[in-house]
Amino acid sequence: MAQTNEDRFGLPEVDHQLIEDIEDLVSKKEMGMVLNIVLDLHYADLAMLIERLEKEEAQQLFDWLPPNQRADVLLELDYPLRTVLLDEMETSEIVEMVDEMDTDDAADVLSELSDELTEEVLTSLEDAEEVRGLLQFGEDSAGRLMATELVSAPQHWTVGEATEEVRRLAEEVEPIYLVYVLDDEGILQGLVTLKQLLLNPAQTTLKAIMETEIISVQPEMDQEEAARIMEKYDLTVLPVVDANGKLIGRITIDDVVDVIREEAEEDLQRLSGISFGDEEIGDSVLAVSRGRLPWLLFGLTGSLISAFVIGNFTAILEQVVILAMFIPVIGSTAGNVGVQCAAIAVQGIASGDIWASDILKRLLKEISVAFINAIALAMVIGCVMLVLKLSGWGEMAGADLLRLFETVGISLLTCILMAASIGSGAPLLLHRHGIDPAKATGPFVTTSNDIIGVMIYFSIAQFMYFR
């Protein structure tokens, strides 16, 4: 028998049967029975359940949840459904729920509301000043990602005093990784871990034991860069300071994991030709169509150009019909090579492993790999041609095998080298000029390969057959 989530974690499993049962109970307004079931779920599983309900049932179930659980569940929901649920709530309900959140999460939620509603909520929030300050930072900045809840202490404090401060703020600050040590002006001077607080005598000053090698960021930094810094230096928490070095917040690892996932999803979608790179499962048909159509039109334009190029070589096709058989072979193989190179280049840029200055080095490596692969693929095509020739298959029976192999083989080699150059070089060039390489690389590589590949193939064919 397959092991269920309940077997492994002691939690109910969210499956199709549970969703059907909850839908039925919600439609019958069985609030008590529904809460009996869902309150045993982890908030992430509860969010998954709500996302799979119809809009009316999802709204009703969310309304039945207590405010503290609403806050946790709301943060796990995808953007479209989250907006729908918030639009149906009273201002007082939103205030009650947002008050349960950390300041960074509160700012994230309020940024999705209208300016008027955001202002109404802020006037009643306990942490209104802190949340208002976070909303002033750009949407994808480190400042928007940080929380203002943290434990700090003056450098003249003792270990005993700092430990008491940790106890006092334990409910408000979660999780607590360390204590930030500040001077009299609030400028970050060092860090003291919880382990150091436990191992040192109570009368020891924080200044005597603090770590002074601090990695910090400023709030204007892009959140993806902040995430990359935390990943590079294996940090669980990252302090955020202003231009004068004054501590204003911290970024925790749980928020960074979300950023890394979101950025990876965006890059993958953009490589696939989705313009905005923020398509969600719950988006409407029109929203999804709007995101995909621009690059599809770009691809269609490229295909039409390829068709016109082929039209200029109809004389060759009329005399050597067998050439038409290898048009998709050349195009798809070169296209696959280009996409492979582009994917590795975009991934390297996103992780910081590849720099814009690496263009020449990267090109040489990818061209070398492409050359070896092209030779191997050309040999495979040659073997296939030989088998078809010996079997007397169709047009191959009367074809000039050597000339055809030379044409297709040289074309394949040239197109693959061209695709590797474009696929690996285009992302680096775009990045060097400040353009997100994930936005245009995928469709650009495939479309350019189609057009240039066809031109190369027929130009070589014309030379081989009519020189």
C-alpha positions as CSV (number, residue, x, y, z in Angstrom):
1,M,0.0,0.0,0.0
2,A,1.3,3.5,-0.9
3,Q,2.4,5.5,2.1
4,T,0.1,8.5,2.7
5,N,1.1,11.9,4.0
6,E,-0.6,11.0,7.3
7,D,1.7,7.9,7.7
8,R,4.8,10.1,7.2
9,F,3.9,13.3,8.9
10,G,0.9,12.7,11.1
11,L,-1.1,15.1,8.9
12,P,-4.2,14.4,6.8
13,E,-3.5,14.0,3.1
14,V,-5.0,16.5,0.6
15,D,-6.3,14.3,-2.2
16,H,-9.2,14.3,-4.6
17,Q,-11.5,12.6,-2.2
18,L,-10.8,15.2,0.6
19,I,-11.5,18.0,-1.9
20,E,-14.8,16.5,-3.0
21,D,-15.8,16.0,0.7
22,I,-15.0,19.6,1.6
23,E,-16.8,20.9,-1.4
24,D,-19.9,18.9,-0.4
25,L,-19.8,20.1,3.2
26,V,-19.2,23.7,2.3
27,S,-22.1,23.7,-0.1
28,K,-24.3,22.4,2.7
29,K,-23.0,25.1,5.1
30,E,-21.6,22.5,7.5
31,M,-19.2,25.0,9.1
32,G,-18.4,22.9,12.2
33,M,-17.7,19.7,10.3
34,V,-15.5,21.6,7.8
35,L,-13.4,23.3,10.4
36,N,-13.1,20.0,12.3
37,I,-11.3,18.6,9.2
38,V,-9.3,21.6,7.9
39,L,-8.0,22.9,11.2
40,D,-5.8,19.7,11.4
41,L,-4.2,20.6,8.1
42,H,-0.9,22.4,7.8
43,Y,-1.6,25.9,6.4
44,A,0.3,25.1,3.2
45,D,-1.9,22.1,2.6
46,L,-5.0,24.1,3.5
47,A,-4.0,26.7,0.9
48,M,-3.6,23.9,-1.7
49,L,-7.1,22.7,-0.8
50,I,-8.6,26.2,-1.1
51,E,-7.0,26.7,-4.5
52,R,-8.7,23.6,-5.9
53,L,-12.2,24.6,-4.7
54,E,-14.6,26.6,-6.8
55,K,-14.6,30.3,-6.2
56,E,-17.7,30.4,-4.0
57,E,-16.6,27.4,-1.9
58,A,-13.1,28.8,-1.6
59,Q,-14.4,32.1,-0.4
60,Q,-16.8,30.5,2.1
61,L,-14.1,28.2,3.6
62,F,-11.6,31.1,3.9
63,D,-14.3,33.3,5.7
64,W,-14.8,30.5,8.2
65,L,-11.1,30.4,9.2
66,P,-9.9,32.2,12.4
67,P,-7.9,35.4,11.6
68,N,-4.5,33.9,12.6
69,Q,-5.0,30.9,10.3
70,R,-6.3,33.1,7.5
71,A,-3.1,35.1,7.6
72,D,-0.9,32.0,7.2
73,V,-3.1,30.5,4.5
74,L,-3.4,33.8,2.5
75,L,0.4,34.0,2.2
76,E,0.5,30.6,0.6
77,L,-2.1,31.3,-2.0
78,D,-1.3,32.3,-5.6
79,Y,-1.7,35.9,-6.5
80,P,-5.0,35.8,-8.5
81,L,-7.0,33.9,-5.8
82,R,-5.5,36.0,-3.1
83,T,-6.7,39.1,-4.7
84,V,-10.2,37.7,-5.2
85,L,-10.4,36.7,-1.5
86,L,-9.2,40.1,-0.3
87,D,-11.7,41.9,-2.5
88,E,-14.6,40.2,-0.8
89,M,-13.4,41.1,2.7
90,E,-14.4,44.0,4.9
91,T,-11.6,46.5,5.8
92,S,-11.8,45.6,9.5
93,E,-11.3,41.9,8.6
94,I,-8.3,42.7,6.5
95,V,-6.8,44.7,9.3
96,E,-7.4,41.9,11.8
97,M,-5.7,39.4,9.5
98,V,-2.8,41.6,8.4
99,D,-2.0,42.4,12.1
100,E,-1.2,38.8,12.5
101,M,1.6,39.0,9.8
102,D,5.2,40.0,9.9
103,T,5.8,43.4,8.4
104,D,7.3,42.1,5.2
105,D,4.3,39.8,4.6
106,A,1.9,42.6,5.5
107,A,3.6,44.9,2.9
108,D,3.4,42.1,0.3
109,V,-0.3,41.7,0.9
110,L,-1.1,45.4,1.0
111,S,0.8,46.0,-2.3
112,E,-1.9,44.0,-4.1
113,L,-4.7,46.2,-2.9
114,S,-5.9,49.5,-4.3
115,D,-4.2,52.6,-3.0
116,E,-7.4,53.7,-1.2
117,L,-7.9,50.4,0.5
118,T,-4.3,50.2,1.4
119,E,-4.5,53.6,3.1
120,E,-7.6,52.5,5.0
121,V,-5.9,49.4,6.3
122,L,-2.7,51.2,7.3
123,T,-4.5,53.7,9.4
124,S,-5.7,50.9,11.7
125,L,-2.6,48.6,11.7
126,E,-0.4,48.3,14.8
127,D,2.8,48.3,12.7
128,A,1.6,50.9,10.2
129,E,4.7,53.0,10.3
130,E,7.0,50.0,9.6
131,V,4.8,48.6,6.8
132,R,4.4,52.0,5.2
133,G,8.2,52.3,5.1
134,L,8.5,48.9,3.4
135,L,5.9,49.9,0.8
136,Q,8.1,52.7,-0.3
137,F,10.7,50.3,-1.7
138,G,10.5,48.8,-5.2
139,E,8.5,45.6,-5.6
140,D,11.5,43.4,-6.4
141,S,13.9,45.1,-4.0
142,A,15.6,43.8,-0.9
143,G,13.8,46.5,1.1
144,R,10.4,45.0,0.1
145,L,11.7,41.5,1.1
146,M,13.0,42.4,4.5
147,A,11.1,42.4,7.8
148,T,11.6,45.0,10.5
149,E,11.1,42.5,13.4
150,L,14.5,41.6,14.8
151,V,16.5,41.5,18.0
152,S,19.2,44.2,18.5
153,A,21.2,45.4,21.5
154,P,23.8,48.1,22.3
155,Q,27.4,46.9,22.2
156,H,27.9,47.7,25.9
157,W,25.1,45.3,26.9
158,T,26.1,42.1,28.6
159,V,25.2,38.6,27.5
160,G,22.7,38.4,30.4
161,E,20.9,41.6,29.2
162,A,20.8,40.4,25.6
163,T,19.4,37.0,26.7
164,E,16.6,38.7,28.5
165,E,15.9,40.8,25.3
166,V,15.7,37.6,23.3
167,R,13.2,36.2,25.8
168,R,11.1,39.4,25.7
169,L,10.9,39.5,21.9
170,A,10.5,35.7,21.4
171,E,6.8,36.0,20.5
172,E,7.2,39.0,18.2
173,V,10.3,37.9,16.3
174,E,10.3,34.5,14.7
175,P,12.6,32.8,14.0
176,I,15.5,34.3,16.1
177,Y,18.9,33.4,14.7
178,L,21.1,36.0,16.3
179,V,21.3,39.4,18.1
180,Y,22.5,42.4,16.1
181,V,24.9,44.6,18.0
182,L,24.6,48.4,17.4
183,D,26.4,51.5,18.5
184,D,24.6,54.5,20.0
185,E,23.5,55.8,16.6
186,G,22.0,52.4,15.6
187,I,24.8,51.6,13.1
188,L,25.4,47.9,12.8
189,Q,28.7,46.9,14.5
190,G,28.5,43.1,14.8
191,L,26.6,39.9,15.3
192,V,26.2,37.6,18.3
193,T,24.6,34.1,17.7
194,L,22.4,32.3,20.1
195,K,25.1,29.8,20.6
196,Q,27.5,32.5,21.8
197,L,24.9,33.8,24.2
198,L,24.6,30.3,25.7
199,L,28.3,29.6,26.0
200,N,29.6,32.9,27.4
201,P,29.3,34.2,31.0
202,A,26.3,36.5,31.7
203,Q,28.5,39.4,32.6
204,T,30.5,39.3,29.3
205,T,29.8,42.4,27.0
206,L,28.5,41.8,23.5
207,K,31.3,43.9,22.1
208,A,33.8,41.4,23.4
209,I,32.3,38.4,21.7
210,M,30.6,39.8,18.6
211,E,31.6,38.9,15.1
212,T,32.6,42.0,13.2
213,E,32.8,40.5,9.7
214,I,29.3,41.4,8.5
215,I,27.7,40.7,5.1
216,S,24.8,43.1,4.6
217,V,22.8,44.7,1.8
218,Q,21.1,48.0,1.2
219,P,17.3,48.1,0.7
220,E,17.5,49.3,-3.0
221,M,19.3,46.1,-4.1
222,D,17.4,43.7,-6.3
223,Q,15.9,40.9,-4.3
224,E,17.4,38.3,-6.7
225,E,20.9,39.6,-6.0
226,A,20.2,39.5,-2.2
227,A,19.1,35.9,-2.6
228,R,22.2,35.1,-4.5
229,I,24.4,36.6,-1.7
230,M,22.6,34.5,0.9
231,E,23.1,31.4,-1.3
232,K,26.7,32.1,-1.9
233,Y,27.7,32.7,1.7
234,D,25.3,30.1,3.2
235,L,23.4,32.6,5.3
236,T,20.1,32.0,7.1
237,V,19.5,35.7,7.7
238,L,20.9,38.8,6.0
239,P,20.9,42.3,7.7
240,V,19.7,45.2,5.7
241,V,21.3,48.6,6.4
242,D,20.8,52.1,5.0
243,A,23.5,54.2,3.2
244,N,24.9,55.2,6.6
245,G,25.1,51.6,7.9
246,K,22.1,51.9,10.2
247,L,20.3,48.6,10.7
248,I,16.7,48.8,9.3
249,G,15.7,45.2,8.8
250,R,16.6,41.6,8.0
251,I,15.9,39.1,5.2
252,T,15.3,35.5,6.4
253,I,16.0,32.3,4.5
254,D,12.3,31.4,4.1
255,D,11.7,34.5,2.0
256,V,14.8,33.9,-0.1
257,V,13.6,30.4,-1.0
258,D,10.4,31.9,-2.3
259,V,12.4,34.4,-4.3
260,I,14.7,31.8,-5.9
261,R,11.7,29.7,-6.8
262,E,9.8,32.6,-8.3
263,E,12.7,33.9,-10.3
264,A,13.4,30.4,-11.6
265,E,9.8,30.0,-12.7
266,E,9.9,33.4,-14.4
267,D,13.1,32.6,-16.3
268,L,11.7,29.3,-17.4
269,Q,8.5,30.8,-18.6
270,R,10.3,33.6,-20.5
271,L,12.6,31.1,-22.1
272,S,9.4,29.3,-23.3
273,G,8.1,32.5,-24.8
274,I,5.7,33.8,-22.1
275,S,6.1,37.5,-22.3
276,F,5.5,38.5,-18.7
277,G,7.0,35.5,-17.0
278,D,4.5,35.6,-14.2
279,E,1.8,33.2,-15.4
280,E,0.0,31.4,-12.6
281,I,-2.2,28.3,-12.6
282,G,-5.2,30.3,-11.5
283,D,-4.9,33.0,-14.2
284,S,-7.8,33.5,-16.6
285,V,-7.8,32.3,-20.2
286,L,-7.5,35.9,-21.5
287,A,-4.6,36.7,-19.1
288,V,-2.7,33.5,-20.2
289,S,-3.4,34.3,-23.8
290,R,-2.1,37.8,-23.5
291,G,1.1,36.6,-22.0
292,R,1.8,34.0,-24.6
293,L,0.6,35.7,-27.8
294,P,3.3,38.3,-28.4
295,W,6.1,35.8,-28.8
296,L,3.9,33.4,-30.7
297,L,3.3,36.3,-33.2
298,F,7.1,36.8,-33.3
299,G,7.6,33.1,-34.0
300,L,4.9,33.2,-36.7
301,T,6.7,36.1,-38.4
302,G,9.9,34.2,-38.3
303,S,8.2,31.1,-39.8
304,L,6.7,33.3,-42.6
305,I,10.1,34.7,-43.4
306,S,11.5,31.1,-43.5
307,A,8.6,30.2,-45.9
308,F,9.5,33.1,-48.2
309,V,13.2,32.0,-48.2
310,I,12.2,28.4,-49.2
311,G,10.0,29.9,-51.9
312,N,13.1,31.5,-53.4
313,F,14.7,28.1,-53.8
314,T,11.8,26.2,-55.4
315,A,13.9,25.6,-58.5
316,I,16.3,23.5,-56.5
317,L,13.5,21.6,-54.9
318,E,11.9,20.9,-58.2
319,Q,15.1,19.3,-59.5
320,V,16.3,17.7,-56.2
321,V,13.1,16.8,-54.4
322,I,14.9,14.7,-51.8
323,L,16.3,18.0,-50.3
324,A,12.9,18.8,-48.8
325,M,13.0,15.7,-46.6
326,F,15.9,17.2,-44.6
327,I,14.6,20.7,-44.0
328,P,13.0,19.7,-40.6
329,V,16.1,17.7,-39.7
330,I,18.4,20.7,-40.1
331,G,16.0,23.1,-38.5
332,S,14.9,21.1,-35.4
333,T,18.4,19.8,-34.7
334,A,20.0,23.3,-34.8
335,G,17.1,24.7,-32.8
336,N,17.6,22.1,-30.1
337,V,21.3,22.9,-29.9
338,G,20.5,26.7,-29.7
339,V,18.0,26.2,-26.9
340,Q,20.4,23.9,-24.9
341,C,23.1,26.6,-25.1
342,A,20.7,29.4,-24.3
343,A,19.3,27.5,-21.2
344,I,22.8,27.0,-19.8
345,A,23.8,30.6,-20.5
346,V,20.7,32.0,-18.8
347,Q,21.1,29.7,-15.9
348,G,24.7,30.7,-15.5
349,I,23.9,34.4,-15.6
350,A,21.0,34.0,-13.1
351,S,23.3,32.1,-10.6
352,G,26.2,34.5,-11.1
353,D,28.5,31.7,-12.4
354,I,28.8,33.4,-15.9
355,W,29.6,37.0,-16.3
356,A,29.1,39.3,-19.3
357,S,32.9,39.4,-19.7
358,D,32.9,35.6,-20.3
359,I,31.4,35.9,-23.8
360,L,34.5,34.9,-25.8
361,K,35.4,32.1,-23.5
362,R,31.9,30.8,-23.4
363,L,31.5,31.0,-27.1
364,L,34.7,29.0,-27.7
365,K,33.6,26.3,-25.3
366,E,30.0,26.0,-26.8
367,I,31.3,26.0,-30.4
368,S,33.8,23.2,-29.5
369,V,31.0,21.1,-28.0
370,A,28.7,21.8,-30.9
371,F,31.4,20.8,-33.4
372,I,31.9,17.4,-31.8
373,N,28.1,16.8,-31.5
374,A,27.6,18.0,-35.1
375,I,30.1,15.4,-36.4
376,A,28.4,12.6,-34.5
377,L,24.9,13.7,-35.7
378,A,26.2,13.9,-39.3
379,M,27.5,10.4,-39.1
380,V,24.1,9.2,-37.9
381,I,22.4,10.9,-40.8
382,G,24.9,9.4,-43.2
383,C,24.1,5.9,-41.9
384,V,20.4,6.5,-42.2
385,M,20.9,7.7,-45.8
386,L,22.9,4.6,-46.7
387,V,20.2,2.3,-45.3
388,L,17.5,4.1,-47.2
389,K,19.6,4.0,-50.4
390,L,20.3,0.3,-50.1
391,S,16.6,-0.5,-49.4
392,G,15.5,1.5,-52.4
393,W,13.2,3.8,-50.4
394,G,11.4,6.5,-52.4
395,E,13.5,9.3,-53.7
396,M,16.6,8.0,-52.0
397,A,16.8,5.1,-54.5
398,G,17.9,7.4,-57.3
399,A,19.7,10.1,-55.2
400,D,23.4,10.9,-55.5
401,L,24.2,9.7,-52.0
402,L,27.6,11.3,-51.7
403,R,26.5,14.7,-52.9
404,L,23.4,14.6,-50.7
405,F,25.4,13.6,-47.6
406,E,27.9,16.4,-48.3
407,T,25.0,18.9,-48.6
408,V,23.1,17.8,-45.5
409,G,26.3,17.1,-43.4
410,I,27.9,20.5,-44.1
411,S,24.6,22.3,-43.6
412,L,24.0,20.5,-40.4
413,L,27.5,21.3,-39.1
414,T,27.2,25.0,-40.1
415,C,23.7,25.4,-38.7
416,I,24.6,23.8,-35.4
417,L,27.7,26.0,-35.0
418,M,25.6,29.0,-35.8
419,A,22.9,27.9,-33.3
420,A,25.5,27.4,-30.6
421,S,26.9,30.8,-31.2
422,I,23.5,32.5,-31.0
423,G,22.3,30.4,-28.1
424,S,25.3,31.0,-25.9
425,G,26.2,34.5,-27.1
426,A,22.7,36.2,-27.2
427,P,22.0,35.9,-23.5
428,L,25.4,37.3,-22.6
429,L,25.1,40.2,-25.0
430,L,21.6,41.0,-23.7
431,H,22.9,40.8,-20.1
432,R,25.8,43.1,-20.9
433,H,23.4,45.7,-22.1
434,G,21.1,45.5,-19.1
435,I,18.4,43.4,-20.7
436,D,17.0,40.4,-18.9
437,P,18.3,37.5,-21.1
438,A,15.4,35.2,-20.2
439,K,12.9,37.6,-21.7
440,A,13.9,37.2,-25.3
441,T,16.5,34.4,-25.6
442,G,14.2,31.4,-26.2
443,P,12.0,32.8,-29.0
444,F,14.8,34.8,-30.5
445,V,17.1,31.7,-30.7
446,T,14.5,29.4,-32.3
447,T,13.2,32.1,-34.8
448,S,16.7,33.2,-35.9
449,N,17.7,29.5,-36.3
450,D,14.7,28.8,-38.5
451,I,15.5,31.7,-40.8
452,I,19.2,31.5,-41.0
453,G,19.2,27.7,-41.0
454,V,17.0,27.5,-44.1
455,M,19.2,30.1,-45.9
456,I,22.4,28.2,-45.1
457,Y,20.9,24.9,-46.1
458,F,19.7,26.0,-49.5
459,S,22.7,28.1,-50.2
460,I,24.9,25.1,-49.7
461,A,22.5,22.9,-51.7
462,Q,22.7,25.4,-54.6
463,F,26.4,25.4,-54.5
464,M,26.7,21.6,-54.3
465,Y,24.2,20.8,-57.1
466,F,24.6,23.7,-59.5
467,R,28.2,24.9,-59.2
